[in-house]
Amino acid sequence: MNKIAMNTPLVEMDGDEMTRILWKMIKEELLLPFVDLKTEYYDLGLEHRNETNDQVTVDSAEATKKYGVAVKCATITPNGARMSEYHLKEMWKSPNGTIRSILDGTVFRAPIVVKGIEPCVRNWEKPITIARHAYGDVYKNVEMKIEGAGKAELVFTGKDGSITRETIHDFKDAGIIQGVHNTKASITSFARACFQYAVSTKQDLWFGTKDTISKKYDHTFKDIFQEVYEKEYKEKFEELGLEYFYSLIDDIVARIMKAKGGFIWACKNYDGDVMSDMVSSAFGSLAMMTSVLVSPDGIYEYEAAHGTVQRHYYKYLKGEETSTNPVATIFAWTGALRKRGELDTIPALEVFADKLEKATLATIENGVMTKDLAQIATRKDVTVLNSQDFIAAIRKQLEAIL
């Protein structure tokens, strides 16, 4: 068969450890035989980020702004142990955080639902998409240890020299304090991205904060979402028969457990970090979770929601067999290819992405899967394959569908 042609490149961001190995396998087995793949390649592996003083991460984000669609492999965010292991010049920031900041994006994560892998929450029938704000809060915090008695204050000095101050606490002994912030511009972008994604995917949008306790910080999130909805999206929501629903975060969590799914759950930064792991694990596996970063002006960056699978990588380096699940990484590629096809009006590319996803799910539904899925599958007659053989099995299924 003739390979499917592409007009505009995808921005390809390579990554680290076991996911980097899977990345190469997926391209060689599932993409290059069928698509005349055009990408602008950036190596975001930790060694290369270190060599370029992390400039490569910035360059990849700027390229994404230029071309509109990117696909990213999982990357390492270094800690002290990684500093020593990789002989780093400094403890480089999270590549995802850098890219989110440059693209002003919101992360949407949704579980990949497959027959035979049943959710722990029995009434969940459809995926629940987590929309995570990706700026500020605890991730941009300032912390301080207090060694003894004294008064902690929150002070704001305006450009005109005016000073506003609030007492945080009068310490009688040692303790800790933390300062967090957010911006109206970032919260507004987050709200617009959520409403726009709800419209584009035709899903209801739920949002919750703790505005009864945090009467200024969290309440500002609530107010901005309501303002954006009323002024920009209410008419469109009503036209499509969609609902925007706000409640306290604890009420939202309680409702989620009884819901059937099929909607978007917007979360503040830390809430989204935690709840996306809860949702993905309850649906089956972190390796079965898609993730797409969407900017308010329509730029998309697709990736898997999980990490670099460090433990499997060390086994791989020793020549040991691994059964690492590549499904979320495959779906990162299909998401990017489908969006590229949509933006460039290449229906064949969209159809190919759909068929590759169908082949992947059909392989699992036929009882052929990686070890992590075999441990939670409802059917007992399963065949567990290593990573390479599982990808080969998907290719065989794909060729039959094509």
Number of C-alpha atoms within 10 A of each C-alpha: 6 8 13 16 14 19 13 17 18 25 26 25 26 20 24 22 23 23 26 20 17 21 20 12 17 22 15 12 16 21 20 14 15 18 18 14 18 15 15 15 15 20 18 26 21 22 15 16 18 19 12 12 14 18 13 20 24 14 13 23 23 16 19 25 20 11 16 22 26 32 25 26 27 26 23 21 16 18 13 10 9 14 14 11 10 12 11 18 11 12 13 17 14 14 24 18 15 15 20 21 16 14 22 22 28 29 26 25 27 23 26 23 18 16 13 17 20 17 21 13 15 13 12 19 15 16 21 24 26 28 34 26 28 25 23 18 18 15 13 12 12 12 12 10 10 15 11 11 12 13 12 15 13 11 12 12 10 9 7 6 8 8 10 10 10 10 10 13 12 11 15 10 10 11 12 11 13 11 12 13 13 16 13 11 11 18 21 17 21 30 26 22 25 30 26 21 21 21 17 9 11 17 21 21 24 22 22 22 24 17 18 10 10 11 10 12 16 16 16 18 23 21 13 19 22 18 14 16 18 11 9 14 18 18 13 14 21 11 9 13 11 18 16 19 13 17 16 14 18 12 13 17 15 10 12 17 13 12 17 16 17 17 22 26 26 26 24 22 19 17 17 21 16 12 17 27 18 14 24 27 17 17 27 23 22 23 23 24 29 25 26 25 26 25 24 20 15 15 19 25 30 28 26 27 25 21 18 20 19 14 11 18 20 14 13 15 11 9 9 10 14 19 17 23 25 23 24 22 29 24 25 23 28 24 26 26 28 20 23 25 21 14 13 13 12 18 15 17 23 19 16 22 23 16 18 24 21 15 22 24 20 17 20 24 17 14 18 22 29 24 19 16 22 21 12 16 20 13 13 11 11 19 14 18 21 16 21 18 15 24 25 17 18 25 21 15 19 20 13 9 12 12
